[in-house]
Amino acid sequence: LESELFGYVDSAFTGARRKGKPGLFEMAHRGTIFLDEISEMAPYGQSRLLRVLQERQVMRLGDDKYIPVDVRIIAATNKKLPRLVSEGLFRQDLFYRLKILTVTIPPLRQRSGDILFLSRHFLQHYAIKHQRPHKLEKSAEALLTSYFWPGNVRELRYFIERLIIIAREFSIDDKALSAYWEDRLETDHRLPENTGSGIS
């Protein structure tokens, strides 16, 4: 992770490229870098990231000089960072450094109106990509809307792509959709409100 974010110099470690490699922060200079699943970053990586944010400079692995960077950070998580801070799993100082402007996007099950819009968008996109046109009937769309999508938009997106690839019918109704949806969770749709949060 360090080599990807901060780069490295020649011979910094076994397998390193000759002449080294710039990290993502260097490449994002005067631009924006998106850090997904920030909550999963290891403690040492959190420490390095905090140093970069505070000092606005990076040091490549194996180097002894700093490189100034001017980068806007967008970080995303689906976990509650304050809880991780209280459990000692996320640095409090990094949390406050990142928490300048926050945007909370509810999980897909709490914005069911987006499911049809996204389904139709992904259907069109993957039909063109795979050269396999399909149409969702109203009954199939109703089934998609009734599902609680624990994997949020990613789950919906890759299910639609898989459907485009394996479906034999042009028009897919609810019965056909169910036949291709073998991994659908047969659970109560009324999940607790705290099972998902953050950017999805």
PyRosetta script that sets phi, psi and omega in degrees:
from pyrosetta import init, pose_from_sequence

init()
pose = pose_from_sequence("LESELFGYVDSAFTGARRKGKPGLFEMAHRGTIFLDEISEMAPYGQSRLLRVLQERQVMRLGDDKYIPVDVRIIAATNKKLPRLVSEGLFRQDLFYRLKILTVTIPPLRQRSGDILFLSRHFLQHYAIKHQRPHKLEKSAEALLTSYFWPGNVRELRYFIERLIIIAREFSIDDKALSAYWEDRLETDHRLPENTGSGIS")
pose.set_psi(1, -42.5)
pose.set_omega(1, -179.9)
pose.set_phi(2, -61.0)
pose.set_psi(2, -43.8)
pose.set_omega(2, -178.5)
pose.set_phi(3, -65.0)
pose.set_psi(3, -33.8)
pose.set_omega(3, 178.8)
pose.set_phi(4, -72.2)
pose.set_psi(4, -43.0)
pose.set_omega(4, -176.6)
pose.set_phi(5, -76.8)
pose.set_psi(5, -42.3)
pose.set_omega(5, -170.2)
pose.set_phi(6, -111.3)
pose.set_psi(6, -9.7)
pose.set_omega(6, 178.9)
pose.set_phi(7, 80.6)
pose.set_psi(7, 179.7)
pose.set_omega(7, -179.2)
pose.set_phi(8, -155.0)
pose.set_psi(8, 163.0)
pose.set_omega(8, 178.1)
pose.set_phi(9, -102.3)
pose.set_psi(9, 172.3)
pose.set_omega(9, 179.4)
pose.set_phi(10, -56.2)
pose.set_psi(10, 133.2)
pose.set_omega(10, 177.1)
pose.set_phi(11, 65.5)
pose.set_psi(11, 24.2)
pose.set_omega(11, 179.0)
pose.set_phi(12, -66.6)
pose.set_psi(12, -31.7)
pose.set_omega(12, 178.2)
pose.set_phi(13, -160.0)
pose.set_psi(13, 167.2)
pose.set_omega(13, 179.9)
pose.set_phi(14, -60.8)
pose.set_psi(14, 127.5)
pose.set_omega(14, -179.4)
pose.set_phi(15, 91.6)
pose.set_psi(15, -1.0)
pose.set_omega(15, 179.0)
pose.set_phi(16, -67.7)
pose.set_psi(16, 145.0)
pose.set_omega(16, 178.7)
pose.set_phi(17, -66.9)
pose.set_psi(17, 149.2)
pose.set_omega(17, 170.9)
pose.set_phi(18, -66.5)
pose.set_psi(18, 144.9)
pose.set_omega(18, -177.5)
pose.set_phi(19, 72.7)
pose.set_psi(19, 0.5)
pose.set_omega(19, 177.0)
pose.set_phi(20, 75.0)
pose.set_psi(20, -168.0)
pose.set_omega(20, -177.3)
pose.set_phi(21, -155.7)
pose.set_psi(21, 133.0)
pose.set_omega(21, 176.2)
pose.set_phi(22, -71.2)
pose.set_psi(22, 148.8)
pose.set_omega(22, 177.6)
pose.set_phi(23, -87.8)
pose.set_psi(23, 175.1)
pose.set_omega(23, -177.9)
pose.set_phi(24, -63.3)
pose.set_psi(24, -33.7)
pose.set_omega(24, 178.8)
pose.set_phi(25, -65.1)
pose.set_psi(25, -40.4)
pose.set_omega(25, 176.7)
pose.set_phi(26, -63.3)
pose.set_psi(26, -44.7)
pose.set_omega(26, -177.5)
pose.set_phi(27, -68.2)
pose.set_psi(27, -24.4)
pose.set_omega(27, -179.6)
pose.set_phi(28, -92.2)
pose.set_psi(28, 10.0)
pose.set_omega(28, -178.3)
pose.set_phi(29, -53.7)
pose.set_psi(29, 129.3)
pose.set_omega(29, -176.1)
pose.set_phi(30, 62.6)
pose.set_psi(30, 26.5)
pose.set_omega(30, 177.4)
pose.set_phi(31, -140.3)
pose.set_psi(31, -149.6)
pose.set_omega(31, -175.2)
pose.set_phi(32, -127.4)
pose.set_psi(32, 139.5)
pose.set_omega(32, 174.5)
pose.set_phi(33, -121.0)
pose.set_psi(33, 134.8)
pose.set_omega(33, -178.6)
pose.set_phi(34, -106.4)
pose.set_psi(34, 120.9)
pose.set_omega(34, 178.8)
pose.set_phi(35, -108.5)
pose.set_psi(35, 103.9)
pose.set_omega(35, -179.1)
pose.set_phi(36, -85.4)
pose.set_psi(36, 152.2)
pose.set_omega(36, 179.0)
pose.set_phi(37, 51.0)
pose.set_psi(37, 49.5)
pose.set_omega(37, -178.1)
pose.set_phi(38, -59.2)
pose.set_psi(38, -27.2)
pose.set_omega(38, -178.1)
pose.set_phi(39, -66.4)
pose.set_psi(39, -19.3)
pose.set_omega(39, -177.5)
pose.set_phi(40, -88.2)
pose.set_psi(40, -2.2)
pose.set_omega(40, -177.7)
pose.set_phi(41, -68.9)
pose.set_psi(41, 135.9)
pose.set_omega(41, 180.0)
pose.set_phi(42, -66.5)
pose.set_psi(42, 156.1)
pose.set_omega(42, -177.8)
pose.set_phi(43, -53.9)
pose.set_psi(43, -42.3)
pose.set_omega(43, -178.8)
pose.set_phi(44, -66.8)
pose.set_psi(44, -39.1)
pose.set_omega(44, 176.5)
pose.set_phi(45, -63.4)
pose.set_psi(45, -37.8)
pose.set_omega(45, 176.3)
pose.set_phi(46, -61.4)
pose.set_psi(46, -40.8)
pose.set_omega(46, 179.2)
pose.set_phi(47, -63.3)
pose.set_psi(47, -43.7)
pose.set_omega(47, 179.1)
pose.set_phi(48, -64.9)
pose.set_psi(48, -41.2)
pose.set_omega(48, 179.8)
pose.set_phi(49, -63.6)
pose.set_psi(49, -43.5)
pose.set_omega(49, 179.2)
pose.set_phi(50, -59.8)
pose.set_psi(50, -41.1)
pose.set_omega(50, 179.9)
pose.set_phi(51, -63.0)
pose.set_psi(51, -40.5)
pose.set_omega(51, 179.0)
pose.set_phi(52, -64.4)
pose.set_psi(52, -43.2)
pose.set_omega(52, -179.2)
pose.set_phi(53, -65.1)
pose.set_psi(53, -37.7)
pose.set_omega(53, -177.7)
pose.set_phi(54, -77.0)
pose.set_psi(54, -42.0)
pose.set_omega(54, -173.6)
pose.set_phi(55, -94.5)
pose.set_psi(55, -13.0)
pose.set_omega(55, -179.4)
pose.set_phi(56, 55.2)
pose.set_psi(56, 41.7)
pose.set_omega(56, 176.2)
pose.set_phi(57, -156.6)
pose.set_psi(57, 152.9)
pose.set_omega(57, -179.6)
pose.set_phi(58, -124.2)
pose.set_psi(58, 156.2)
pose.set_omega(58, 173.0)
pose.set_phi(59, -124.1)
pose.set_psi(59, 123.6)
pose.set_omega(59, 178.3)
pose.set_phi(60, -65.6)
pose.set_psi(60, 151.7)
pose.set_omega(60, 175.7)
pose.set_phi(61, -59.7)
pose.set_psi(61, 131.7)
pose.set_omega(61, 179.1)
pose.set_phi(62, 82.9)
pose.set_psi(62, 1.9)
pose.set_omega(62, -178.0)
pose.set_phi(63, -103.8)
pose.set_psi(63, 168.5)
pose.set_omega(63, 178.6)
pose.set_phi(64, -126.3)
pose.set_psi(64, 15.0)
pose.set_omega(64, 178.8)
pose.set_phi(65, -131.7)
pose.set_psi(65, 152.8)
pose.set_omega(65, -177.6)
pose.set_phi(66, -95.1)
pose.set_psi(66, 149.8)
pose.set_omega(66, 177.8)
pose.set_phi(67, -119.2)
pose.set_psi(67, 120.6)
pose.set_omega(67, -179.4)
pose.set_phi(68, -68.9)
pose.set_psi(68, 140.7)
pose.set_omega(68, 178.0)
pose.set_phi(69, -136.2)
pose.set_psi(69, 144.2)
pose.set_omega(69, 175.8)
pose.set_phi(70, -123.0)
pose.set_psi(70, 99.1)
pose.set_omega(70, -169.8)
pose.set_phi(71, -133.2)
pose.set_psi(71, 137.7)
pose.set_omega(71, 171.0)
pose.set_phi(72, -91.8)
pose.set_psi(72, 132.4)
pose.set_omega(72, -178.0)
pose.set_phi(73, -105.7)
pose.set_psi(73, 129.6)
pose.set_omega(73, 167.6)
pose.set_phi(74, -118.3)
pose.set_psi(74, 119.1)
pose.set_omega(74, -179.2)
pose.set_phi(75, -115.9)
pose.set_psi(75, 145.1)
pose.set_omega(75, -178.3)
pose.set_phi(76, -132.1)
pose.set_psi(76, 150.2)
pose.set_omega(76, 176.0)
pose.set_phi(77, -156.4)
pose.set_psi(77, 155.6)
pose.set_omega(77, 173.5)
pose.set_phi(78, -110.6)
pose.set_psi(78, 14.5)
pose.set_omega(78, 177.8)
pose.set_phi(79, -114.7)
pose.set_psi(79, 162.4)
pose.set_omega(79, 179.7)
pose.set_phi(80, -86.6)
pose.set_psi(80, 103.9)
pose.set_omega(80, -176.5)
pose.set_phi(81, -61.8)
pose.set_psi(81, -38.7)
pose.set_omega(81, 177.3)
pose.set_phi(82, -56.3)
pose.set_psi(82, -37.0)
pose.set_omega(82, 178.2)
pose.set_phi(83, -67.0)
pose.set_psi(83, -41.6)
pose.set_omega(83, 178.0)
pose.set_phi(84, -64.7)
pose.set_psi(84, -35.9)
pose.set_omega(84, 176.8)
pose.set_phi(85, -62.5)
pose.set_psi(85, -46.0)
pose.set_omega(85, -178.9)
pose.set_phi(86, -65.2)
pose.set_psi(86, -26.7)
pose.set_omega(86, 178.9)
pose.set_phi(87, -89.4)
pose.set_psi(87, -0.1)
pose.set_omega(87, 178.4)
pose.set_phi(88, 77.4)
pose.set_psi(88, 17.7)
pose.set_omega(88, -178.0)
pose.set_phi(89, -98.0)
pose.set_psi(89, -11.3)
pose.set_omega(89, 179.1)
pose.set_phi(90, -140.9)
pose.set_psi(90, 136.7)
pose.set_omega(90, -176.7)
pose.set_phi(91, -65.5)
pose.set_psi(91, 129.8)
pose.set_omega(91, 179.9)
pose.set_phi(92, -64.9)
pose.set_psi(92, -41.1)
pose.set_omega(92, -178.6)
pose.set_phi(93, -66.4)
pose.set_psi(93, -35.3)
pose.set_omega(93, 176.6)
pose.set_phi(94, -69.7)
pose.set_psi(94, -39.1)
pose.set_omega(94, 178.2)
pose.set_phi(95, -57.5)
pose.set_psi(95, -48.1)
pose.set_omega(95, -179.2)
pose.set_phi(96, -70.7)
pose.set_psi(96, -28.8)
pose.set_omega(96, 177.9)
pose.set_phi(97, -69.4)
pose.set_psi(97, -34.9)
pose.set_omega(97, -180.0)
pose.set_phi(98, -82.2)
pose.set_psi(98, -28.6)
pose.set_omega(98, -172.6)
pose.set_phi(99, -83.5)
pose.set_psi(99, 68.8)
pose.set_omega(99, 175.2)
pose.set_phi(100, -97.4)
pose.set_psi(100, -49.0)
pose.set_omega(100, 175.7)
pose.set_phi(101, -134.3)
pose.set_psi(101, 125.1)
pose.set_omega(101, -178.1)
pose.set_phi(102, -117.4)
pose.set_psi(102, 144.3)
pose.set_omega(102, 176.2)
pose.set_phi(103, -129.6)
pose.set_psi(103, 121.8)
pose.set_omega(103, 178.5)
pose.set_phi(104, -105.0)
pose.set_psi(104, 122.0)
pose.set_omega(104, 178.0)
pose.set_phi(105, -107.4)
pose.set_psi(105, 117.7)
pose.set_omega(105, -179.0)
pose.set_phi(106, -61.2)
pose.set_psi(106, 153.2)
pose.set_omega(106, 175.8)
pose.set_phi(107, -60.8)
pose.set_psi(107, 158.9)
pose.set_omega(107, -173.5)
pose.set_phi(108, -58.8)
pose.set_psi(108, -32.6)
pose.set_omega(108, -179.0)
pose.set_phi(109, -66.2)
pose.set_psi(109, -19.5)
pose.set_omega(109, 178.9)
pose.set_phi(110, -94.7)
pose.set_psi(110, 0.1)
pose.set_omega(110, 175.9)
pose.set_phi(111, -137.2)
pose.set_psi(111, 63.8)
pose.set_omega(111, -173.7)
pose.set_phi(112, -61.3)
pose.set_psi(112, -22.3)
pose.set_omega(112, 178.1)
pose.set_phi(113, -63.9)
pose.set_psi(113, -22.4)
pose.set_omega(113, 178.9)
pose.set_phi(114, -79.4)
pose.set_psi(114, -19.6)
pose.set_omega(114, -173.5)
pose.set_phi(115, -62.1)
pose.set_psi(115, -45.6)
pose.set_omega(115, -180.0)
pose.set_phi(116, -66.5)
pose.set_psi(116, -43.6)
pose.set_omega(116, 179.4)
pose.set_phi(117, -58.3)
pose.set_psi(117, -48.2)
pose.set_omega(117, -178.7)
pose.set_phi(118, -67.9)
pose.set_psi(118, -40.8)
pose.set_omega(118, 179.4)
pose.set_phi(119, -59.3)
pose.set_psi(119, -45.8)
pose.set_omega(119, -179.9)
pose.set_phi(120, -66.8)
pose.set_psi(120, -37.7)
pose.set_omega(120, 177.9)
pose.set_phi(121, -63.8)
pose.set_psi(121, -49.7)
pose.set_omega(121, -179.1)
pose.set_phi(122, -65.4)
pose.set_psi(122, -36.9)
pose.set_omega(122, 178.5)
pose.set_phi(123, -59.9)
pose.set_psi(123, -46.5)
pose.set_omega(123, 179.5)
pose.set_phi(124, -65.7)
pose.set_psi(124, -43.3)
pose.set_omega(124, -177.8)
pose.set_phi(125, -61.5)
pose.set_psi(125, -50.0)
pose.set_omega(125, -175.5)
pose.set_phi(126, -78.0)
pose.set_psi(126, -25.2)
pose.set_omega(126, 174.3)
pose.set_phi(127, -63.4)
pose.set_psi(127, -39.6)
pose.set_omega(127, 177.0)
pose.set_phi(128, -71.1)
pose.set_psi(128, -44.5)
pose.set_omega(128, -177.9)
pose.set_phi(129, -60.9)
pose.set_psi(129, -44.1)
pose.set_omega(129, -175.9)
pose.set_phi(130, -98.5)
pose.set_psi(130, 1.2)
pose.set_omega(130, 179.3)
pose.set_phi(131, 56.0)
pose.set_psi(131, 43.5)
pose.set_omega(131, -179.8)
pose.set_phi(132, -135.7)
pose.set_psi(132, 87.1)
pose.set_omega(132, -178.3)
pose.set_phi(133, -67.5)
pose.set_psi(133, 138.2)
pose.set_omega(133, 176.9)
pose.set_phi(134, -144.0)
pose.set_psi(134, 161.6)
pose.set_omega(134, 178.1)
pose.set_phi(135, -133.2)
pose.set_psi(135, 135.3)
pose.set_omega(135, 176.1)
pose.set_phi(136, -93.5)
pose.set_psi(136, 123.7)
pose.set_omega(136, 175.5)
pose.set_phi(137, -73.7)
pose.set_psi(137, 163.8)
pose.set_omega(137, -179.0)
pose.set_phi(138, -57.7)
pose.set_psi(138, -38.3)
pose.set_omega(138, -178.8)
pose.set_phi(139, -66.0)
pose.set_psi(139, -35.8)
pose.set_omega(139, 177.6)
pose.set_phi(140, -69.1)
pose.set_psi(140, -40.7)
pose.set_omega(140, 178.4)
pose.set_phi(141, -64.3)
pose.set_psi(141, -37.0)
pose.set_omega(141, 178.6)
pose.set_phi(142, -64.7)
pose.set_psi(142, -37.8)
pose.set_omega(142, 178.2)
pose.set_phi(143, -66.6)
pose.set_psi(143, -41.3)
pose.set_omega(143, 177.3)
pose.set_phi(144, -61.7)
pose.set_psi(144, -40.7)
pose.set_omega(144, -177.9)
pose.set_phi(145, -69.4)
pose.set_psi(145, -30.5)
pose.set_omega(145, -176.7)
pose.set_phi(146, -78.9)
pose.set_psi(146, -14.8)
pose.set_omega(146, -177.8)
pose.set_phi(147, -80.9)
pose.set_psi(147, 149.7)
pose.set_omega(147, -173.7)
pose.set_phi(148, -93.1)
pose.set_psi(148, -5.6)
pose.set_omega(148, 171.6)
pose.set_phi(149, 48.2)
pose.set_psi(149, 70.0)
pose.set_omega(149, 179.6)
pose.set_phi(150, -61.7)
pose.set_psi(150, -25.3)
pose.set_omega(150, 178.3)
pose.set_phi(151, -91.7)
pose.set_psi(151, 8.2)
pose.set_omega(151, 177.2)
pose.set_phi(152, 57.5)
pose.set_psi(152, -146.9)
pose.set_omega(152, -171.9)
pose.set_phi(153, -63.4)
pose.set_psi(153, -35.3)
pose.set_omega(153, 179.5)
pose.set_phi(154, -60.1)
pose.set_psi(154, -44.1)
pose.set_omega(154, 179.8)
pose.set_phi(155, -62.0)
pose.set_psi(155, -45.1)
pose.set_omega(155, 179.1)
pose.set_phi(156, -62.0)
pose.set_psi(156, -45.8)
pose.set_omega(156, -177.2)
pose.set_phi(157, -59.1)
pose.set_psi(157, -49.8)
pose.set_omega(157, -174.7)
pose.set_phi(158, -78.2)
pose.set_psi(158, -21.9)
pose.set_omega(158, 171.8)
pose.set_phi(159, -68.0)
pose.set_psi(159, -44.0)
pose.set_omega(159, 179.0)
pose.set_phi(160, -62.5)
pose.set_psi(160, -40.5)
pose.set_omega(160, 178.2)
pose.set_phi(161, -63.1)
pose.set_psi(161, -44.6)
pose.set_omega(161, 178.9)
pose.set_phi(162, -62.6)
pose.set_psi(162, -39.2)
pose.set_omega(162, 178.7)
pose.set_phi(163, -61.2)
pose.set_psi(163, -44.2)
pose.set_omega(163, 179.3)
pose.set_phi(164, -59.4)
pose.set_psi(164, -38.7)
pose.set_omega(164, -176.0)
pose.set_phi(165, -74.4)
pose.set_psi(165, -41.5)
pose.set_omega(165, -170.6)
pose.set_phi(166, -98.9)
pose.set_psi(166, -18.2)
pose.set_omega(166, -176.5)
pose.set_phi(167, -68.1)
pose.set_psi(167, 135.7)
pose.set_omega(167, 178.8)
pose.set_phi(168, -92.5)
pose.set_psi(168, -28.4)
pose.set_omega(168, -176.8)
pose.set_phi(169, -80.9)
pose.set_psi(169, 150.3)
pose.set_omega(169, 171.7)
pose.set_phi(170, -77.7)
pose.set_psi(170, -49.0)
pose.set_omega(170, 178.0)
pose.set_phi(171, -97.3)
pose.set_psi(171, 120.8)
pose.set_omega(171, -175.8)
pose.set_phi(172, -106.9)
pose.set_psi(172, 117.0)
pose.set_omega(172, 176.9)
pose.set_phi(173, -98.3)
pose.set_psi(173, -174.2)
pose.set_omega(173, -176.1)
pose.set_phi(174, -64.6)
pose.set_psi(174, -35.4)
pose.set_omega(174, 180.0)
pose.set_phi(175, -67.8)
pose.set_psi(175, -43.4)
pose.set_omega(175, 177.8)
pose.set_phi(176, -65.3)
pose.set_psi(176, -41.0)
pose.set_omega(176, 179.9)
pose.set_phi(177, -61.3)
pose.set_psi(177, -43.9)
pose.set_omega(177, 179.5)
pose.set_phi(178, -62.0)
pose.set_psi(178, -36.3)
pose.set_omega(178, -179.5)
pose.set_phi(179, -65.0)
pose.set_psi(179, -33.4)
pose.set_omega(179, -179.7)
pose.set_phi(180, -89.9)
pose.set_psi(180, -7.6)
pose.set_omega(180, -173.5)
pose.set_phi(181, -104.3)
pose.set_psi(181, 59.8)
pose.set_omega(181, -172.4)
pose.set_phi(182, -71.4)
pose.set_psi(182, -20.5)
pose.set_omega(182, -177.5)
pose.set_phi(183, -99.6)
pose.set_psi(183, 13.4)
pose.set_omega(183, 178.8)
pose.set_phi(184, -65.7)
pose.set_psi(184, 132.9)
pose.set_omega(184, -177.9)
pose.set_phi(185, -77.7)
pose.set_psi(185, 122.9)
pose.set_omega(185, 179.1)
pose.set_phi(186, -91.7)
pose.set_psi(186, 74.5)
pose.set_omega(186, -178.1)
pose.set_phi(187, -130.1)
pose.set_psi(187, 171.5)
pose.set_omega(187, 178.6)
pose.set_phi(188, -65.1)
pose.set_psi(188, 128.2)
pose.set_omega(188, -179.0)
pose.set_phi(189, -71.3)
pose.set_psi(189, -17.8)
pose.set_omega(189, -176.1)
pose.set_phi(190, -86.6)
pose.set_psi(190, 80.9)
pose.set_omega(190, -179.2)
pose.set_phi(191, -83.2)
pose.set_psi(191, 156.8)
pose.set_omega(191, 175.4)
pose.set_phi(192, -59.5)
pose.set_psi(192, 148.8)
pose.set_omega(192, -175.3)
pose.set_phi(193, -66.9)
pose.set_psi(193, -22.5)
pose.set_omega(193, -174.9)
pose.set_phi(194, -95.4)
pose.set_psi(194, 17.5)
pose.set_omega(194, -179.2)
pose.set_phi(195, -83.8)
pose.set_psi(195, -5.1)
pose.set_omega(195, 177.8)
pose.set_phi(196, -161.8)
pose.set_psi(196, 140.1)
pose.set_omega(196, 177.3)
pose.set_phi(197, -158.4)
pose.set_psi(197, 173.2)
pose.set_omega(197, 177.5)
pose.set_phi(198, 89.0)
pose.set_psi(198, -162.3)
pose.set_omega(198, -176.2)
pose.set_phi(199, -86.6)
pose.set_psi(199, 130.0)
pose.set_omega(199, -179.7)
pose.set_phi(200, -118.4)
pose.dump_pdb("model.pdb")
